[in-house]
Amino acid sequence: MKEIGRKISLVVTHYDEAWAVCKPFFDSLSIQTDFDLETLEVIIVNDGIDNRLPFAELTVYPYCIRQISIEKAGVSAARNRGLDEAKGEYVMFCDIDDMFCSMFSLQIYDKAINEGKGHYDMIRGSFIEDQFVDGEWKLIRHDNDITFIHGKMFRTEFLRENNIRFNEKLTIHEEAVVVTLSNIITRNIRETQVATYLWKYRDDSIVRRDPEMYIFKTYSNLMASRRALCEELLKRECYTEYRQAVVKTVVDSYYDFQKHDCLKPENAELVLKAKKAFKKFYNRFKDEYKETNVNDIAAMMNLLRPNAVANGLKVEQQTINEFLTEIVNL
């Protein structure tokens, strides 16, 4: 029998999530409209050889599902294995506790693929983030995002040809390297301007229950991710983008530590630990930052400040130079 060609591969990582948590993702695929589900493959990569999803539950779905198990190595290693196995022309990396937010989501990607005749290196769909804040549900729409993996579809050979892979040393904030690097290497990107993906809230996720302080609790991981990106750009001789990434990290961190929560006495120990994590990054790249034209730094601050304000910045307590002097003297 002739093998059916795959147009889209969805790489879905699974650790120990219960079937009840995973089921909505697979259900959201089965109701896709005006898309040939025979051209879809879902690759479940189990991070741990004993963590397979129940076979009987998966057989009811009208599309190809493959399960692969690896020795426990983290989400980055699992996604890389899925990329290696993908047979689709395009590949998308999904979290198994999320779902597609419309029955037309795959149709939207399929239309973009056909429109570009398979030449778009990335198709960026908007995504919805649901949050439960102060007893109320909030839906936050993310457009033109260049950091999160949610809603992004990549031409498979583009990733392979450019050796764009997940850094397996990173297990938190790992996706930003792949997404940012892809946005830098290619300008052949299609924006759908339609929300296709839902980043779901889970009660047991510290990322979602404590989004502000989670950043500071994982600041060493964030800085490791930023360092990995900067070093990857330097290795690829993307010098302009390399310096921009250094300056952006410095400015982002400056705004992070000016937020109101950083001034609360009960957070002092956590904030100090996070500042020391940033210090390691700054010590590595401070020469590049100091050589940057002051007007370029000011432009980056003007670019990033609106988002910082939206995320909790009230007023700068220090100038950026005062902040960096404090960091150096820690």
Disulfide bonds with the S-S distance in Angstrom:
none
